[in-house]
Each structure stands twice: as structure tokens, then as C-alpha cells.
């Protein structure tokens, strides 16, 4: 249940019946629950990681909820780990102290569950917004800053050395082509980030239409040919005729990501092949490269958001760790699946399977 839950909640209360009742109601609402019977158990479980929110009883033996809260706030901010205090109606002084120490909210016993759920949703939403802000700042500072500097440097060089009316030499054309590739890379990073957020919010949808998949694959290959040429990599398209209902823009996004990765992680002088085959029920698209392949722990990380493998781009390119995650989301929306494996010889192959 933890994988599909809407949040992982730690319930801290020294009364077993209280914990079980709260766990039952929260589980019925879609939350994954964990329990601790005292403050020490709470701190130990939080230290293990994977907790999204704590519902913390104020009055407990040995270590009160207030004392536990003080320790929690030494290592976790209010947005990082929301804490809702559970208190008796007569303990208003404790409520004020807890709020001053960084509790996000409180509920009184006996708990009014509609009120608790409403407050939990609010603080989970605030936590998610904070995470999105941190993720975007990380992308902006690491994945967008360097390619933007390359683009600006190329533009300034052309402005300085090629005044208006001057014919640009071949070197300048190559410089501007490189700047264009960097700009497209930044555009792809931003689009992948926005799409992965939309997918997590359930807002990503498809607009299907009858589509010539062979032509779509050839277009994707042609769009990547300049990038491949810049690294002396040969791109080959091998596609059987096939027309079926897909979202052409979203499937093209998948192909662009997979082809871009094949080029990004391959050495100069190698070949990448995009192959499409079909039978009566299934379309199979293979993107095969001659790169280094995957290490023993890489496969499990490939389609995870911000998953980083042991390989590095061979041309110093940036990798946000979002492209394959959004590919997986888009292929699943089409009712298909995506996988990867090492080739018998050199390189690796990504395989997309779609129902006809």
C-alpha cells in the first residue's frame, strides 16, 4: 500500500487503541500508516526516512510530545516534515507552546476525522509545493545554468566578431548550431519537469489520432541527426509500415528522449539504430546503441524520477534524471510498457511496446 498511498503517516501515541483507530481511519482514506508508542520510537522511525507527516500525541510518559517536537525541528523544517499535535481540549497551553516550537497544526481529542483529513491535505499540499520549488531550483542551478552560459557565450562571440552585414564563416555557423542544441536541451529539461509534475498530479492526458508510426520514427531520427553528427555517431532508422491510434506529440517526446539518450551516452564513431516492428497485437520500438551499457545497479534506477546511473554523458552534456521517468509515464498512458537491457555485445537497448 505504501507505493500507492497518498502519504506516509507516523502515528505516535502511548495508547494502543488510539493508534489502531487512527491507523484504521487513515488507511481507509488512502494513507500508509506507521506507529510508534513513545517519543524514542518516533525519533527512531523518522530517522529511518520515508515519513511524510507525524501525528504526535502531546501527553506521553518518559518523553512528552513537546520534547519530541523540539528534537524533530532540530533536523526537519515545517515543510520538510509536517507535525500535527493531538491534544485534549483542556491542554490549550500545550497547543500554544507546540505551535511556537514549530508544530504545523493541532487536533483535539476525541478527533474529528473530517477536520483532521482537511488539515492533513493542506499540509501535504504545502509540503509538495515546497518540494517542487526545491526541485526546480536544483534544475535551474545545475541543469540549465551551464547550457545557458554556452548559448550566451556563442551569441556574444558572434555579436563581437561578426557585425551586421558581415557574412558568417563556417566556424560561426557551427557555433550557432551548438548554441541551438543547448537551447533545445534546456527546453527539453523544462518540458520534462513540467510533464512529470502534471503526471504526478494526474493532469497528464493523451490526444490520440491515427498515426503513421514509421514516419514518426523517421522524423524523430532526422531531428536528432545534427546532434549525432556533432559527436560522429551514425543514426539508422529501420521501420516497418504501421498506423495506429496514439498521441503523436507525446510518443514523439518519448522517441526524442530515447534517441537523445542513445547519442548522449555513446562514444564517437558508434552507431545507434531505431527499429520498429509490429505483429497483429503489438508494436515494438527498439532504440539500440553501442555505448557502455548498464552497471549491475543501474537498471533499477533508470525510470525513477532523478534516478542517476553510473554512466556519464560522453560529451559533457547535462542529464536531469527526468527524461526516462516521463517516458515511462507516457508509455503507460498509452497502455504499453518500456524496458531496457544490455546487448549481448556492446551497448544497450531500450524497448517500447504498444498495443495496436
N, C-alpha and C positions, 0 to 999 in steps of 0.2 A: 504493500500500500504506500510505502514511503516514496516510491518512484513517481506515483501519480497523484500524490496528495497536494493540496493547495498550500501546505505549510507544515513544518515540523515543530511541534509544540512540546515544551518540557513543563510538566505539572509538578509543582513542589508543595507538598502538604504532609504533615506528620500523621494525619488520619487516613487510613487506607480506604475507607468508604468514600471519603471526599474525592480522593484521587480517581477511584474507579468510576464514580458517577460522572466526573468531569471528562475523563477519558472516553467514556461511552458516548456522551453528547458531542464531544469534539470529533470523534471518529465518525459518527453519523453525519456530521457536517462536511466531511471530506478531509479533515486534518489527520496527519500521522502524529501519534502521541507517544511520549516517553515520560517516565515517572521517577521521582526522587522523594525519599521520605524525610530528608533533612537537608540542612544547608550544605554540609560536606558533600552529600551525594549530588546536589545541584551543581556545585562548583566543579566536581569531577566530571559530570556528564557534559557540561558546557565546554570544558577543556578538551574533550574528545572531538568537538566540532559537529557541524551539521544541524545545529538547533537554530530555528528562525525566530522563536519567541519563547519567553518564560512567563508562566502564570505562577506567581510566588505568594505563598501564604505569609502573612505578617507575623503571626504568633506561632512560633515553633520552639521546642526545647533546645538547649545547648547553644544554638545559633539562631537568632531571630531573622526574619525576612529582611529587616532593615540592615542588619550586619552583612547578610549575603549580598544585598543590593550594593552596598559600599564597595565590596570586593569586585563584583561584576563590573561596576562602572570604571574601575581602575584599568580594565583591559578592553572594554567594549562600549562603544558610544550608544546613544539612544536610538540612532538609525540602524546601527550595525546589529544590535540585539535588543529589540523592544522588550520591556518588562512591565507586566500588568500585575499590580498588587491585589491580593484578595484579603479583605479585612471585614471584621464585624462592624455593624453600624455604629457602635459606641466608641470606635477607635479613631476618631477624626484627627487627633493629634498625630497618630502614626501615619495617616494619609498625607498630611501636610509635610511631615518630615521626609516621607518617601518621595514625594513629588520634588521636594527641594534637592534631594540626593540624586535625582535623575530617573525616577520611575516615569514611564510614559503615560500610565493611566492607572485606574483602580476600579474594582467592582466590590460591592458589599455582599456579604453572606446573609441569607441564602442567595445564591447567584441567580440573577435574572438573565437567562441564556440569550434571548434576543438582543439585550443590551450588550452582553459580553461579545457576541458574534459581530455586532456592528462596530464595536471599538477595535476588535481584532482585525477586521477588514481594513479599517482606516490605517492602523499602524503597519500592517503588512504592505499596504499600498505605498505608504511613505518610505518604507524600507526598500521597496522595489525601485522607486524613483531615485533614491539615493544611490543604489547600486548602478542604475543606468547612467547617472551623472558620472560616477567614478569610472565606469567602463568607457564612456565617450571621452573623458579627459585622458584616459590612458591611450586610447586610439589616436586622439589628436596629438598627443605629445610624442608618441613613439612611431606610429604607422603613417601619419600624414605629414609630420614636420619635415622629415628628410626629403621625400619626393617633392614637396612644395619648394624647398630650398633649391633643388635641382631645376625645377621649372623657372623659378625667379632668376637663377643664375644664367640660364640659357637665354631668357628674354633680355636681360641686361647686357649680355655679351653681344647679342645681335644688334641691340639699340646703339651700343658704343662703336661697334666695328662695321656696321652696315647701315649708314644713314639713308633716309628716304631717297628713292631714285636710284640707289645702288643695286646692281644685280648681285644676288646672293651666290656665293660659291657653294660647291658641293658639301664642304665641311659644315657650313651653316645649315644647309638642308638636313643633314644628319643630326645636327644639334637640335633643331626644332622638332624633328621626328622623335628624338629621345624625350624631349620635353612633353610632347603629346602623349607618349606612352606612360610617362609618370602621371600626367593629369588623369588619364583613363584609369590608372591603377588606384589613384585616390578616389575617383568616382565610384569604382567598384567596391572599395572598402566601406565608403559611406552607405552605398545601397545595401550591401550585405548586413551592415549593422542595423539599418532601419528595418530590413526584412526580418531579421532574426527577432527583433523586438515585436514586430507585428505577429509573427508566428507564435511567440510565447503568449501574446495577448489573445490569440485566436482570431486575429483580424486578417490573416493572410488567406486569400481565396484565389481560385483559378477562373479564367475566361477561356473555355475550351472552344475549339473550332477545328474542322477537318484540316490537317496539316501534313504536308509532304516532308516527312522526317529526313529523307535522304538529302533533300535540298537544304533543310535547316542545318543539317550536319555540315554540308559543304560550305554554307555561309559562315558558320562558326569557325571552320578551319581557315577560310580565307581571311577572316577578321584577325586571326592570330598569326598569320603568315609573316607579317612585318616583324613582330616580336620574335618569332622563331628565327627569322633571318638574322636579326641583330645578334643572336647567340650561335649562329651557324648550325641551327637544328633544322632538320628536314621534317616537314609535316606532310602526312599522307592521309587522304580520305578514301575510304572503301565502303560504299553504302549500297545496299540493295534497295530497290524501289519499295516504298512503304508510306501509306497515308492512313492516318488515324486521328482520333479526337484528342488533342492535347491543348494546353495553353502554350502557344508558340513563344511568347516572350519569356515565360518562366522556364520552359525547357531550354531555350537558348541560353538563359542565365546559367543553368546547370552545365551545359556544354562549354560555355566560355570559362567557367571556373575550373572544370576538369582539364581542359586543354591548356589553360594558363598555368595550372599547377605542373602539368607534364613538362612544359617549357621551363618553368621557374626552377625546378629541381633537377633538370638534366644537364649533363655536360655538353659543351660544344662538340659538334661533329656527330652527334647521335641522331636517331630518328624516332619520331612519335607518330603512331598510327591511330586514327579514329575509324572504327569499324562498326557498321550497322548490319544486323541480321534479323530476320523475322521468321516465325512459323505461324501456324493458324491461331495461336492464342497469345504469343509473346513477342515483343520487340526487345532485342538485346543490343545495347550500345557499349562497346569496349573502347576505352582510351588507354593505349599501351605505350609505355616509354622505355627508354634504355638507361634510366637513371640508377641511383644506388639501391633502390628498393627500400624495404622497411626493416627496422630492427625488431627484435622479439617483443618489445613492449609497445610498438608504435601503432599497430592495427587497432588496439582498443581505444586509442586517443583520437583517431582520425576524424570521426564525425561528431565529436564532442565540442561544444562551444569553448573557444580559446584553448583547444587541445593542441599541445606543441609536441612534435615528434623530434627524433634525434637528428633528422636531416636539416640542412640549411640550404636556402636558395643559392644556386651556383653563380649568380651574377650580382650578388649583394642586394637582391630585391627584398622588399618587406613582405611579411606574412602575418596577417591579423589573427589567424586562427578561427575565422568566421565562415570562410567560403564553403568548406565541406559540410559544416553544420547546416547552413541554409540549403545546400544541395540535398541533403538528407530530408529536410522538411519538405522541399518542393517535390521530390520524387515520391515521397509518401503521400502527399496530397493527390498525386496522380494515380495512387493505388499501386505503386511499384515499390521496388527496393533497390538499394545501392550497396555495393560491397567493394572490397579491394583485396588484392593478393600479390605476392611476389611472383614474378615469372620464373620459369624453370631456368632460363638463362639470366641475362641482366635485366634490371628494371622491374617495373610493377605495372599492374593493370587495374583500372577502376571499371566496374561493370554496373550499368544501369539497366534494369529490367522493367518494362512497362507492359501492361495488358493491352492487347489490340482492341 
